[in-house]
C-alpha cells in the first residue's frame, strides 16, 4: 500500500514539475546556451599557486574560444586554521579554506553583470611528518580549487541560461 502511494506521489510530482518549465542547464550539450556562453569568458590571471590551479580548472571546464565577450575576475583568499588540540597542546587537525570572490564583467561595456562568492573547505590530519602535512595541505588546496571551480562554473552556467530565457 505504501509503495503504491509513493509511486502515485512521484508521478504527481513529476507531472507538476514537467509543467513548470524547469530545464537542465546543459540541456543542449556543447551547442546549448550555457556551453556556448561559457566559451566566451576569459579568465583573468589569478596570483599564487592555488590561483593558478583554480584558473587552469576554470579554463579546462569553460574551453574559451578566443573571442571573449566576458571577463572573469577572481580574488582568492586561502586560510589554514588549526583545531583539534592533542594532549601535548599540538594541533591534530587543520582546515584548509578557499574563498573566491568573483565578478563577471561584460568586456564591451566594462559592466559587472554578476558578482558572487564561492567557498570550499578541506580537513587534514596533522601528523609528525612535516612532509606529509605539506603534501596533505597541497592536496587539500587542489581539492578546494576543483570544488570552487565547479561552483563558479555552475553559477555562471545558471546565469547565462536564465539570461537567455
N, C-alpha and C positions, 0 to 999 in steps of 0.2 A: 504494500500500500504506500509506504514512504517513497519507494523507488519510483512509482507511478506519479506521485505528487511532485517529486523532484524533477522528473522528466518534463512534466507539463509546465512547471515553473520555468525551466530552462528554455523550452520552446517559446513561451510567452515573452521572456526577456529578450531572446534572440530576435523575435519579430519586432518588438518595441525598438531595439537598437538599430535594426535594419532601416527603419523609417526615420531615424533621427539625423541621418546624413553623416554619421561617423565614417571616416575612410582612413585606411592606413597611410602613414606619412610617405612611405616609399611605394605606393600602390602601383606606379607605372615603371618601377625599376630604374635603370640608368636613363631612361627617356622622360622620367617624371619631373615635376616641378622642383621637388626637393633636391634631387641629384644634380639637375642642370644648374640650379641656383647655387648650390654648394661649390660647384666647379668655377663659379665666377667670384670666389672670395680669395683674396690674397691675405696671407698671414704675415703680419709684421714680425721682425726678429724679436725673440724673447731671450733676455740675458740669462746667464748661468747655465750649468749643465742640465738641470731639471727643465729649464725653459726650452733648451734645445730638444730634449726628449719630447716635451709637450708639442712643440712646433712640428717636429717630424711626424708625430702621430696624427696631428691635425691635417697636415699636408697629405699624408698617406690615405687618410679617410676621405678627404674632400676632393682630391685629384684635380687641382686647379688647371684650367686650360690655357692660361697665359693672357687672357683678356679680362682682367678683374673689373667688376662693377662695384665691388665692396672690398673693404679692408677690415681685417680683424686685428684689433689692438688688444694685447693681453698684458696685464700686470700680475706677476706671480709672487706670492708670499709663501714661504715654507717655514715650518716650525717643527722642532723636535723637543718634546716635553717628556721628562722622566716621571714615572709614577710607579707604584708598587715597590715599596721600600723593604729591603731584606733586614734581617736581624742586625747585621753589621752596618746598617744605615746606607748601604749602597742601593742604587737603582736596579730594580728587577725587570722592568718593562719600560718601553718608550713608545710614545705616539708620534708618528711622522705625519704631519698635516700639510696639505697643499690647498691653497685658496687662490683661484684665478678670478680676477675682476676683468671682465672683457667688454669691449664695445665693438659693435658692427657699424662701420662708417660707410656711407654711400660716397664713392670716390668722386663722382661728378659734382656733388654739392658740398662735400665735406660735412654732411649732416649725420649725426649719430641717430641710427634708426632702431638700435637695440642695445641695451646695456643690462648686464646681469652678472651673477657670481656663480661659480662652480667650485665645489669643495670635495675633498676626499681625505680620509684618514686611513692609516695602516698601523697596526700594532706589531711590535717586535719584542722578542725576549733579549735581555741584556745578559750575555754570558761572559765568562772570564777572558775569552779570546778577543782581543781588540780587533783583529782582522775580521772575525766572524760578525762582530757588531757593525763594523763599517760596511761590510758586504750586505748585511741584512738591511741597513739604512738605505743603501743604493737600490736594492731590490724593492724596498717599500716605496722609494721615490719613483721607480719605474711603474709600479702598480698604480700609484696615485696619478701619474701623468696619463696613463691609459684611461683610468676612470674619469678624470677631469675632461679629457678629450672627448670621451663618449658623451658626457653631459653637455658639453658645448655643442657638439655636432647635433645631438638630439634637439637642443633648444633652437639652434639655427634652422634645422630642417622644419621644425614646427612653425617657426616664424615665417619662413618662405612659403610653406604650404598654406598657412592662414592668410598671408598677403595675397596669394593667388586667388583665393575664394572671395 
